[in-house]
Amino acid sequence: MIETPDLLLENRLLKEELQQVKEQSQSKISHLQFQLDELKRLIFGAKSERYISNIHPSQLSLLDVAAQENEASSTSIIEKHERKQSDKKDKHPVRSPFAAHIPRENILIYPEGYDASTTEKPIGEEVTEVLEEIPGKFFVKRYVRLKFAVKDGGIVIGNLPSRPIEKGLFGELLLTRILVDKYVDHIPLHRQQQRFLREGLITASSTIGDVPRQVCKLFTLLHDESIKQVLQSSYLQVDETPHPVLDSKVKGKTHRGYLWVYRSVEQRLVLFDYREGRGGAGPQELLKNYTGFIQSDGYPVYDAFENRQGITLTGCMAHARRYFEKALGNDEVRAEYFITHAQQLYAVEKQIRDEQLTAENILALRLDKSLPVLNQMEAWLKVQIIQTTPTSPIGKAIAYSLARWKKLSAYVYDPILEIDNNLVENAIRPTVIGRKNYMFAGSHDGASRSAMIYSFFGSCKMNNINPQEWLADVLLKINDTKQSQLHTLLPNFWKKS
């Protein structure tokens, strides 16, 4: 068969079309393989973000010889360590003693046949301690106010002590237990009611369910004081997390609300602010008069603050590093390069914490050790962005970091700043566990009350305070505290009575 020019052209076009389809298919297969690897990593991978290099140092020279030399100068050789074989004849390990503040009940055990009249006094004793618990028992406080007749014919009676909730059925200890059980230990209110029933107390679910509303109403002014102090801080770490809310308008469905979280490093307070959506209206309203540093991940809503006078945006190195961790299956060499350099930055931060350096020394150490690494990483990113496919995982990781490099590097120049936003993420974790148990808030008002209580308990955690002790004490004091002194009840100022 003789091939005519038209046939030759048709064959050439067909080959080009087949080649194009082949390339598209290979690209799609590669993308699907990456998604599969990422899914496996999420399901089976370790939760820790630590990364151990599998790349031989010589491969890094393909990207940056200078970086390789810098890493080689800090490499240390770890000698082989041989684990000592356990000795089966070793004695039973010594247990740590129980805390001294726990009450002790002495049970005296005498030798068999002991007779005080014929036996000498004890020459010593051997003590064995066993931890026990008596399940919580309900009891009723009866305030009995005695009446007295006076000579002029009048009657006097003692005044009822101040109570957290007037005419309420529950005392401060039980109110505290209900709220701590729900918002710290994540026990839904309906399960708590079952505990009441086991103790023979028939209490309406609405009575227990109304406790958060009653306490939040009592704490409204204290919450306002907390917001005021948070916004006076010059450095806020911010993040947001979903908070499902039962939607009364649509049967059987929940509304996806959000808790916006603001962590004040200086004031040692955390603020949860419930909003019905994830748009910028919430932070724009709350932070309308704020000035200072705002540290966040790459969520675009926060970019609106970039041009506002008095505000400086800083980034989160942990988020940037996660993009490269996800790209390990796509381009291990490039991803490894960024991760190993990020490890050097975190090593400096660990030294700062371990040595508890002053602000002056923090600044000097970061400028000496961290800034050169950051400059090297930035130069590398500028080269790699034109050598990688923008839609690939490694391309997205590079573009994410390079676009935010000024924000990611800002922490070096001010000792008050953190390298990442992990501390505010830690504050969010209790809410994630909570919603797995009680699933959703019953209303938008209920979600706002949850945000208030999470704020107080999160602040207790920041200040290493037992939330149960704090809440029980504040419930007793709040009605008798002047508004000008309300700040003394906040966890960052509170003192145990």
C-alpha positions as CSV (number, residue, x, y, z in Angstrom):
1,M,0.0,0.0,0.0
2,I,1.4,3.3,-1.1
3,E,1.2,6.0,1.6
4,T,-0.1,9.3,0.2
5,P,0.8,12.6,1.7
6,D,-2.7,12.9,3.3
7,L,-2.3,9.4,4.8
8,L,1.2,10.3,6.1
9,L,-0.2,13.4,7.7
10,E,-3.1,11.5,9.2
11,N,-0.7,8.9,10.7
12,R,1.5,11.5,12.1
13,L,-1.4,13.3,13.8
14,L,-2.7,10.0,15.1
15,K,0.7,9.2,16.7
16,E,0.9,12.7,18.3
17,E,-2.6,12.2,19.7
18,L,-1.8,8.8,21.1
19,Q,1.4,10.2,22.6
20,Q,-0.6,13.0,24.2
21,V,-3.1,10.5,25.6
22,K,-0.2,8.4,26.9
23,E,1.4,11.3,28.7
24,Q,-1.9,12.4,30.2
25,S,-2.6,8.9,31.4
26,Q,0.9,8.6,33.0
27,S,0.4,12.0,34.7
28,K,-3.0,10.8,36.1
29,I,-1.5,7.5,37.2
30,S,1.3,9.3,39.0
31,H,-1.2,11.6,40.7
32,L,-3.4,8.7,41.8
33,Q,-0.4,6.8,43.1
34,F,0.6,9.9,45.2
35,Q,-2.9,10.0,46.6
36,L,-2.8,6.4,47.5
37,D,0.7,6.8,49.2
38,E,-0.6,9.8,51.1
39,L,-3.7,7.8,52.3
40,K,-1.5,4.9,53.4
41,R,0.7,7.4,55.3
42,L,-2.3,8.9,57.1
43,I,-3.6,5.5,58.0
44,F,-0.5,3.5,58.9
45,G,2.2,6.2,59.4
46,A,3.5,7.4,62.7
47,K,1.7,10.4,64.2
48,S,5.0,12.1,65.0
49,E,6.3,14.7,62.6
50,R,9.8,13.7,63.1
51,Y,11.6,12.6,60.0
52,I,14.6,10.3,59.6
53,S,16.5,10.7,56.3
54,N,16.8,7.8,53.9
55,I,18.7,9.9,51.3
56,H,22.4,9.4,51.0
57,P,24.2,12.7,51.6
58,S,25.8,12.5,48.1
59,Q,22.4,12.9,46.5
60,L,21.9,16.3,48.1
61,S,24.8,17.6,46.0
62,L,22.4,17.5,43.0
63,L,20.5,20.3,44.6
64,D,23.0,22.4,46.6
65,V,26.7,21.5,47.2
66,A,27.0,24.3,49.8
67,A,24.1,22.9,51.8
68,Q,25.8,19.5,51.8
69,E,29.0,20.9,53.1
70,N,27.1,22.8,55.8
71,E,25.4,19.6,56.9
72,A,28.6,17.6,56.8
73,S,30.3,20.0,59.2
74,S,27.6,19.3,61.8
75,T,27.4,15.6,61.4
76,S,28.3,13.5,64.4
77,I,29.1,9.8,64.4
78,I,27.1,7.7,66.9
79,E,29.0,4.7,68.2
80,K,27.3,1.4,68.2
81,H,25.3,0.8,71.4
82,E,24.8,-2.7,72.7
83,R,21.7,-3.2,74.8
84,K,22.4,-4.8,78.1
85,Q,20.8,-8.1,78.5
86,S,18.1,-8.1,81.2
87,D,19.0,-10.1,84.3
88,K,16.0,-12.2,85.3
89,K,17.3,-12.3,88.9
90,D,17.1,-8.5,89.2
91,K,15.1,-7.2,92.1
92,H,11.6,-5.8,91.6
93,P,11.9,-2.2,90.5
94,V,11.3,0.4,93.2
95,R,7.9,2.2,92.7
96,S,7.6,5.9,93.0
97,P,5.8,6.9,96.2
98,F,2.3,8.3,96.0
99,A,1.9,12.0,96.2
100,A,2.2,13.3,99.8
101,H,-1.1,15.3,99.6
102,I,-3.2,12.2,99.2
103,P,-4.9,11.2,102.5
104,R,-3.6,8.1,104.2
105,E,-5.7,5.5,106.1
106,N,-3.5,3.4,108.4
107,I,-4.4,-0.3,108.8
108,L,-2.4,-1.8,111.7
109,I,-1.5,-5.4,111.3
110,Y,-0.3,-7.3,114.4
111,P,1.6,-10.6,114.3
112,E,-0.5,-13.7,114.7
113,G,-1.0,-14.4,118.4
114,Y,0.1,-11.0,119.5
115,D,-0.5,-10.2,123.2
116,A,0.2,-6.7,124.4
117,S,0.7,-7.9,127.9
118,T,3.5,-10.3,127.0
119,T,5.1,-8.7,123.9
120,E,7.6,-5.9,123.9
121,K,7.0,-2.6,122.1
122,P,7.4,-2.6,118.3
123,I,11.0,-2.1,117.1
124,G,10.0,-0.9,113.7
125,E,7.5,-1.3,110.9
126,E,7.2,-2.2,107.2
127,V,4.8,-0.2,105.2
128,T,3.0,-1.2,102.0
129,E,0.9,1.5,100.2
130,V,-1.9,0.7,97.8
131,L,-3.9,3.4,96.0
132,E,-7.7,3.2,96.4
133,E,-10.7,5.3,95.5
134,I,-14.1,5.8,97.0
135,P,-16.6,6.6,94.2
136,G,-18.0,10.1,94.5
137,K,-21.1,10.2,96.7
138,F,-23.8,12.8,96.5
139,F,-24.8,14.7,99.6
140,V,-27.2,17.5,100.4
141,K,-26.1,20.7,102.1
142,R,-28.9,22.0,104.4
143,Y,-28.6,25.6,105.2
144,V,-30.6,25.9,108.5
145,R,-31.2,29.6,109.3
146,L,-32.4,30.0,112.9
147,K,-35.0,32.5,113.8
148,F,-34.9,34.5,117.0
149,A,-37.5,36.7,118.7
150,V,-36.2,39.9,120.1
151,K,-37.5,42.0,123.0
152,D,-39.2,44.6,120.9
153,G,-41.3,42.0,119.2
154,G,-39.3,41.7,116.0
155,I,-37.7,38.5,114.5
156,V,-34.1,38.1,113.3
157,I,-32.7,35.4,111.0
158,G,-29.3,34.6,109.7
159,N,-28.4,35.6,106.1
160,L,-28.1,32.9,103.5
161,P,-24.5,32.7,102.2
162,S,-23.8,33.9,98.6
163,R,-24.5,31.1,96.1
164,P,-23.3,30.8,92.5
165,I,-26.8,30.4,91.1
166,E,-29.7,31.7,93.2
167,K,-32.4,29.1,93.7
168,G,-30.3,26.6,91.8
169,L,-30.5,23.0,92.7
170,F,-26.7,22.3,92.5
171,G,-23.8,23.6,94.6
172,E,-20.5,24.9,93.3
173,L,-18.8,21.5,93.6
174,L,-21.4,19.7,91.5
175,L,-21.6,22.5,89.0
176,T,-17.8,22.2,88.6
177,R,-18.0,18.4,88.3
178,I,-20.6,18.6,85.5
179,L,-18.6,21.2,83.4
180,V,-15.2,19.6,83.9
181,D,-16.6,16.2,83.0
182,K,-18.0,17.5,79.8
183,Y,-15.3,20.0,78.6
184,V,-12.2,18.4,80.0
185,D,-13.0,14.7,80.2
186,H,-15.4,14.8,77.3
187,I,-18.4,13.0,79.0
188,P,-21.6,14.2,77.3
189,L,-24.4,15.5,79.6
190,H,-26.7,12.6,78.9
191,R,-24.1,10.2,80.1
192,Q,-23.7,12.2,83.3
193,Q,-27.4,12.0,83.9
194,Q,-27.0,8.2,83.8
195,R,-24.6,8.5,86.7
196,F,-27.2,10.5,88.7
197,L,-29.7,7.7,88.0
198,R,-27.3,5.0,89.3
199,E,-27.2,6.9,92.5
200,G,-31.0,6.9,92.8
201,L,-31.4,10.6,91.8
202,I,-34.2,11.2,89.4
203,T,-33.1,14.5,87.8
204,A,-34.6,15.9,84.6
205,S,-32.2,16.0,81.6
206,S,-33.1,19.7,81.2
207,T,-31.8,20.4,84.7
208,I,-28.3,19.1,83.9
209,G,-28.4,20.4,80.4
210,D,-29.1,23.9,81.7
211,V,-25.9,24.0,83.8
212,P,-23.6,25.4,81.0
213,R,-26.1,28.2,80.3
214,Q,-26.4,29.2,84.0
215,V,-22.7,29.2,84.6
216,C,-21.9,31.1,81.3
217,K,-24.5,33.8,82.2
218,L,-22.8,34.2,85.6
219,F,-19.3,34.4,83.9
220,T,-20.3,36.9,81.1
221,L,-18.4,39.8,82.5
222,L,-15.4,37.6,83.4
223,H,-15.3,36.4,79.8
224,D,-15.4,40.0,78.5
225,E,-12.4,40.7,80.7
226,S,-10.6,37.7,79.2
227,I,-11.3,39.0,75.7
228,K,-10.0,42.5,76.7
229,Q,-6.7,41.0,78.0
230,V,-6.2,38.8,75.0
231,L,-6.6,41.7,72.6
232,Q,-4.1,43.8,74.6
233,S,-1.4,41.3,73.8
234,S,1.2,42.2,71.2
235,Y,1.4,38.7,69.8
236,L,-1.4,36.3,68.9
237,Q,-1.3,32.8,67.5
238,V,-4.6,32.1,65.6
239,D,-6.2,29.0,64.1
240,E,-9.7,27.6,63.5
241,T,-11.4,24.3,63.8
242,P,-14.9,22.9,62.8
243,H,-17.6,22.8,65.4
244,P,-20.8,21.0,64.2
245,V,-24.1,22.5,65.4
246,L,-27.6,21.0,65.2
247,D,-29.5,22.8,62.6
248,S,-33.2,23.2,63.6
249,K,-34.1,24.3,60.1
250,V,-33.0,21.1,58.4
251,K,-34.1,17.9,60.1
252,G,-31.3,15.3,60.7
253,K,-28.5,17.6,59.6
254,T,-25.9,19.7,61.3
255,H,-24.5,23.1,60.5
256,R,-20.7,23.3,60.1
257,G,-19.8,26.1,62.5
258,Y,-16.2,27.1,63.5
259,L,-14.3,27.8,66.7
260,W,-11.7,30.5,66.0
261,V,-8.9,30.3,68.5
262,Y,-6.6,33.1,69.7
263,R,-3.7,32.3,71.9
264,S,-2.0,35.2,73.8
265,V,1.6,34.2,74.5
266,E,2.2,37.2,76.8
267,Q,-1.0,37.1,78.8
268,R,-1.1,33.3,79.0
269,L,-4.7,33.2,77.9
270,V,-6.5,31.4,75.1
271,L,-9.8,32.6,73.6
272,F,-12.3,30.5,71.7
273,D,-14.7,32.5,69.5
274,Y,-17.6,30.7,67.9
275,R,-18.7,31.8,64.4
276,E,-21.3,30.3,62.1
277,G,-18.8,30.2,59.2
278,R,-15.2,30.2,58.1
279,G,-15.2,33.5,56.3
280,G,-13.2,36.5,57.4
281,A,-16.0,38.3,59.2
282,G,-15.2,36.7,62.5
283,P,-11.6,37.7,62.9
284,Q,-12.2,41.0,61.2
285,E,-14.8,41.9,63.8
286,L,-12.8,40.6,66.8
287,L,-9.5,42.1,65.7
288,K,-10.8,45.4,64.3
289,N,-8.7,47.4,66.8
290,Y,-5.9,45.0,67.4
291,T,-2.2,45.9,66.8
292,G,0.7,43.5,67.0
293,F,1.9,40.2,65.6
294,I,-0.6,37.6,64.2
295,Q,0.8,34.2,63.5
296,S,-1.2,31.8,61.4
297,D,-1.1,29.0,58.8
298,G,-1.6,29.8,55.2
299,Y,-5.3,30.2,55.3
300,P,-6.0,33.2,53.0
301,V,-8.5,34.9,55.4
302,Y,-5.6,36.2,57.5
303,D,-4.0,37.8,54.5
304,A,-6.6,40.6,54.8
305,F,-4.6,41.9,57.8
306,E,-1.3,42.1,55.8
307,N,-1.8,45.8,54.8
308,R,-3.4,47.0,58.0
309,Q,-1.2,49.5,59.9
310,G,0.2,48.2,63.1
311,I,-0.2,44.5,62.3
312,T,2.6,42.1,61.2
313,L,1.8,38.6,59.9
314,T,4.1,35.7,60.7
315,G,3.9,32.2,59.3
316,C,4.1,28.6,60.6
317,M,7.2,26.5,59.7
318,A,5.4,23.4,60.8
319,H,2.8,23.8,58.1
320,A,5.4,24.4,55.5
321,R,7.3,21.3,56.6
322,R,4.1,19.2,56.3
323,Y,3.8,20.1,52.6
324,F,7.3,18.6,52.0
325,E,6.5,15.6,54.2
326,K,3.5,14.9,51.9
327,A,5.7,15.3,48.9
328,L,8.3,12.6,50.0
329,G,6.7,10.0,47.7
330,N,6.7,12.4,44.8
331,D,10.3,13.9,45.0
332,E,12.2,12.4,47.9
333,V,15.5,14.3,47.3
334,R,13.9,17.8,47.2
335,A,11.6,17.1,50.0
336,E,14.5,15.7,52.1
337,Y,16.5,18.8,51.4
338,F,13.9,21.1,52.9
339,I,13.0,18.8,55.9
340,T,16.7,18.4,57.0
341,H,17.2,22.1,56.9
342,A,14.0,22.6,58.9
343,Q,15.4,20.2,61.5
344,Q,18.4,22.5,61.9
345,L,16.0,25.4,62.7
346,Y,14.1,23.3,65.2
347,A,17.4,22.3,66.8
348,V,18.1,25.9,67.6
349,E,14.6,26.3,69.1
350,K,15.2,23.3,71.3
351,Q,18.5,24.8,72.5
352,I,16.6,28.0,73.5
353,R,14.0,26.0,75.5
354,D,16.6,23.7,77.2
355,E,18.9,26.6,78.2
356,Q,16.0,29.0,79.0
357,L,17.8,31.8,77.3
358,T,17.0,35.5,77.8
359,A,15.4,37.5,75.0
360,E,18.7,39.1,74.2
361,N,20.4,35.7,73.9
362,I,17.5,34.2,71.9
363,L,17.9,37.0,69.3
364,A,21.6,36.6,69.1
365,L,21.4,32.8,68.7
366,R,18.8,32.9,66.0
367,L,20.7,35.5,64.0
368,D,23.9,33.5,64.3
369,K,22.5,30.0,63.6
370,S,19.0,30.2,62.1
371,L,19.2,33.2,59.8
372,P,22.0,31.6,57.5
373,V,19.9,28.4,57.2
374,L,16.8,30.4,56.3
375,N,18.7,32.4,53.7
376,Q,20.1,29.2,52.2
377,M,16.6,27.6,52.1
378,E,15.1,30.7,50.4
379,A,17.8,30.7,47.7
380,W,17.2,27.0,47.1
381,L,13.4,27.5,46.8
382,K,13.9,30.2,44.2
383,V,15.9,27.8,42.0
384,Q,13.7,24.8,42.5
385,I,10.4,26.6,41.7
386,I,11.3,26.9,38.0
387,Q,12.6,23.3,37.8
388,T,9.4,21.6,39.2
389,T,5.9,21.1,37.9
390,P,3.6,23.6,39.7
391,T,0.8,21.1,40.0
392,S,3.0,18.3,41.5
393,P,3.1,17.8,45.3
394,I,6.7,19.0,45.5
395,G,5.8,22.0,43.3
396,K,3.0,23.0,45.5
397,A,5.2,22.6,48.6
398,I,7.8,24.9,47.1
399,A,5.3,27.5,46.0
400,Y,3.6,27.5,49.4
401,S,6.8,28.2,51.3
402,L,8.3,30.6,48.8
403,A,5.2,32.8,48.7
404,R,5.2,33.0,52.5
405,W,9.0,33.1,53.1
406,K,9.0,36.6,54.7
407,K,6.4,35.5,57.2
408,L,8.1,32.2,57.8
409,S,11.4,34.0,58.6
410,A,9.9,36.8,60.7
411,Y,10.3,34.9,64.0
412,V,14.1,35.3,63.8
413,Y,14.0,39.0,64.4
414,D,11.9,39.1,67.5
415,P,12.6,36.8,70.5
416,I,8.9,36.8,71.6
417,L,7.8,35.0,68.5
418,E,7.6,31.2,68.0
419,I,8.8,29.3,64.9
420,D,5.4,27.7,64.4
421,N,1.8,27.7,65.4
422,N,1.8,24.4,67.2
423,L,0.9,25.8,70.7
424,V,-2.4,27.1,69.5
425,E,-3.0,23.8,67.7
426,N,-2.4,22.1,71.1
427,A,-5.1,24.3,72.6
428,I,-7.6,23.1,70.0
429,R,-7.1,19.4,70.6
430,P,-9.6,19.0,73.5
431,T,-12.4,20.3,71.3
432,V,-11.6,17.7,68.7
433,I,-11.8,14.9,71.3
434,G,-15.0,16.5,72.7
435,R,-16.9,16.6,69.4
436,K,-16.1,12.9,68.8
437,N,-18.1,12.2,72.0
438,Y,-21.0,14.6,72.0
439,M,-21.0,15.0,68.2
440,F,-22.5,18.5,68.0
441,A,-23.7,21.5,69.9
442,G,-27.5,21.8,70.3
443,S,-27.7,25.3,69.0
444,H,-25.5,28.3,67.9
445,D,-26.0,29.8,71.4
446,G,-24.9,26.4,72.9
447,A,-21.8,26.5,70.7
448,S,-21.0,30.0,71.9
449,R,-21.2,28.8,75.5
450,S,-18.9,25.9,74.7
451,A,-16.4,28.4,73.3
452,M,-16.5,30.4,76.6
453,I,-15.9,27.4,78.7
454,Y,-13.2,26.1,76.5
455,S,-11.5,29.5,76.8
456,F,-11.4,29.3,80.6
457,F,-10.3,25.7,80.8
458,G,-7.7,26.2,78.0
459,S,-6.3,29.1,79.9
460,C,-6.1,26.9,83.0
461,K,-4.1,24.4,81.0
462,M,-1.7,27.2,79.9
463,N,-1.1,28.2,83.5
464,N,-0.8,24.6,84.8
465,I,-3.9,25.1,87.0
466,N,-6.3,22.3,87.9
467,P,-9.5,23.5,86.2
468,Q,-11.7,21.8,88.8
469,E,-10.0,23.8,91.7
470,W,-10.2,27.0,89.7
471,L,-13.8,26.8,88.7
472,A,-15.0,25.7,92.2
473,D,-13.2,28.6,93.8
474,V,-14.3,31.2,91.2
475,L,-18.0,30.1,91.5
476,L,-17.8,31.0,95.2
477,K,-16.1,34.4,94.6
478,I,-17.6,35.8,91.4
479,N,-20.8,37.3,92.9
480,D,-18.9,39.1,95.5
481,T,-16.0,40.4,93.3
482,K,-16.1,44.0,92.1
483,Q,-15.9,44.5,88.3
484,S,-12.6,46.3,88.7
485,Q,-11.1,43.2,90.3
486,L,-12.6,40.6,88.0
487,H,-9.2,40.1,86.3
488,T,-7.9,38.5,89.5
489,L,-10.2,35.6,88.9
490,L,-8.8,34.8,85.4
491,P,-6.4,31.8,85.3
492,N,-3.3,33.9,84.6
493,F,-3.9,35.9,87.8
494,W,-5.8,33.5,90.0
495,K,-4.2,32.3,93.3
496,K,-5.4,29.2,95.0
497,S,-7.1,30.0,98.3
